[in-house]
Amino acid sequence: MINQNDYKIGSANEFGIDKKEIRRFYTENWGGSTVLSIPSFYEWQFYDAPGNNKRDACCLAVNKQDYIVGVMGVNGRSFCLNKKFCKGGELTSWIISNRERGHGIGGAMIGYLKNHYDVLFGTGISEQALSVYILSGFNYLRYVPRFIRVYDSRAICPYAKINKLGEKIIEQRKEKIQFLNCGKNSIKEVSATELVNTIGNLSDNFNYFVRDNLYLKWRYDCHPAFNYHSFKVGSAGIVFRVDTIQNLKIAHIVDIFSAVNDDIFFLINFIDTFCNNNNIHVVDFYCTTPLISHYFVAAGWFSVIDDYYFQFAHLFYPPKLCIPPTTSLIYWSRNNASELSNMAKLYITKSDIDLDRPTQFYYDKHTSIVENN
């Protein structure tokens, strides 16, 4: 158990600890390079995020000498649960220094967060962290559903594991891909904030982190490293980005804005058309709710969880293929725990919980900002 005389738990803002010290802690304890050590990215991630109101909400554990011994990255973000809005927290990048582990600090940090938020989510959970979460009352989704469309099987070979059945299915499904043939008025590239009018019906169908104008502008239009494309497609909306890794060109769908209806088929046809016209080899989409993902399955996309004959890397800087190639999710709610556990209604995509974060290598390569630590 934690000795309250030895450690204090609170937010960076409450302690008044300089962000430079937090970045230094990440650098020294991460076990490798991390984009959170870069001043401009840390500023964007935790100060500019609308839900933090220019206050650093990261949860800290400090010792008697006021040295940081643990950090949990936190972004406050309103969550719609059972059509009611509550105080949500997105948890990212949790580290406790090696010499301080085993003293109950992790559980105390989680306890602090549970006292300050109504709903909490995190992804990419290590085995060591999982035990703390589960004992603190969190639920666990071992694999977040991820869906893949392949346009060029040869280009993806260095990053994939495909058996003979998978190869045959890829060729078979290529013949069934449909491309759009519609007027220009049906498709329009817009800023992400212009998509907000397409998501008015989400609260009727899903439990989800709020995607309002302030969030969309911060998350997509003002991202310090990634260049996102936003399109209005019929009455639906989509946000994605295109990345090139050596000879591979991949599109990552990070968000879809739509009520549950057949407009999603139209949107999937738009994705196929865009990728075909721009020589994109493969596209992926993370989505927890089958109310949306079943359209992708019906359109012939691979599921990396269910389709064992096709597996594709989920990390690219450097490339990494695990089986299955996706991530995990933990979640907790003060109230309506059964409602939050309804995966049919839980809408989490790559937009949420820091699922689309650049590595330091990517950030250094694709930004021209001169950093001063």
Beta strands, then each sheet from edge to edge (+ up, - down):
strand 1: 7-11
strand 2: 59-63
strand 3: 68-81
strand 4: 84-96
strand 5: 119-123
strand 6: 139-141
strand 7: 146-150
strand 8: 160-162
strand 9: 187-189
strand 10: 207-209
strand 11: 228-233
strand 12: 236-245
strand 13: 248-257
strand 14: 282-286
strand 15: 302-303
strand 16: 310-312
strand 17: 315-316
strand 18: 319-320
strand 19: 329-333
strand 20: 346-347
sheet 1: 1+ 2- 3+ 4- 5- 19+ 6-
sheet 2: 1+ 2- 3+ 10- 20-
sheet 3: 9+ 11- 12+ 13- 14- 7+ 15-
sheet 4: 8+ 16-
sheet 5: 17+ 18-
end
